[in-house]
Amino acid sequence: MQHAKQVRLQKPRWLRRRLPSGPTYGEVTTLLNKGQLHTVCQEAQCPNIWECFSCKTATFLIMGSRCTRNCRFCAVEQGTLEPPDPQEPAKVAETAETLGLRYVVVTSVTRDDLPDGGAAFFAQTIQAIQNRIPDAIVEVLIPDFQGNADAIQRVAQAGPDVLNHNLETVPRLYPTVRPEAVYRRSLGLLREVKAYDPAIPTKSGIMLGLGETDAEIRETLQDILDADCRILTLGQYLQPSKGHLPVARFVPPEEFEGWRETALEMGFSQVASGPFVRSSYHARELYQS
Ligand code: SF4
C-alpha cells in the first residue's frame, strides 16, 4: 500500500542560487510593472530570474497571469480570467526595445476559454515585435490550443523564428503531471507546424526528476525527433509549493551532460541540458549554437 505522506527531498548543493536583487534586477521589474506586463520568470518562480533579469533578459507571459489549466508542476495560478489587453502586443514590443532585446521570447498562460486559444493574440505580438525591432529574433512558446490546427497555423503564419511547444514529461506521467493535456496531441502540434512550414525551427523539452525512467526519456526524445523537432531542452523539475508534485529525484549535473550527448547522438541539432535549464534559458545562445 502506498503512503499518502509526501517526502520532500533536500535540495542538493548544485541547485543553490542567489536570491533576486541588484540594480539591474530592480530596473527590469520596474519596467515590467510600468507596462503592466507579466513574465513567466516571476509567475513560474524560475530559479534563473536573478541571472536573466541582471542580463536584461525576460520571457514575456501574455494574455494575463492566470491560467485555465491546473498542471501539477506549474506555479502559474488558476483564477478569474480577464479578456486579453488589446494594447499588450504593443507594450511587449516597446518594453523589449527598451530592454535592448535582440532575442525575444514570448509565452502565455493557457487560455482554453478563448475560441482560438489566443492564437491571434500570439500572432499580433509577434508582428508588433517584428515591426518595432526588425532585427530581433522572436521565439514563441505556445500552449497546445487543444489541438486546433487553424490556431497552430495562425501562429506559424505570423513568422516566429522559433516555435516551441514543450512536452514537459513522458507519456506515462501525463495524468499526474498535466491532467488536461494529451501527449499525442502535443506531438501532433510539433508535426502540424512542420507540415505547414518546414522552414520554421521547432523546439521542445521535458523536465527530469518527476519519476520517469531512462527508457521513457529515450522514447520521448525519439518521439520528439520523429516529429521533426531538432532543438531540445532538458531541465530539473523543482516543486514550486507544497501543493505541487514532489520532486522524485534530483538529477546530478553529470547525468544531464550524459543526456545532452545522447540527444546529440540521436540526431538533435541543439541541446541544452542541465539542472537549471528552462526552455527560455540562454535561448539566444542555443538558437545561435
Ligand atoms: S530562464 Fe527563462 S523563465 Fe527563467 S528567468 Fe530566464 S528568461 Fe525567465
Residues whose N, C-alpha, C, O or C-beta is under 5 A from the ligand:
A	BS01	SF4	V40 C41 C46 N48 I49 C52 T57 A58 T59 R278 S280 Y281
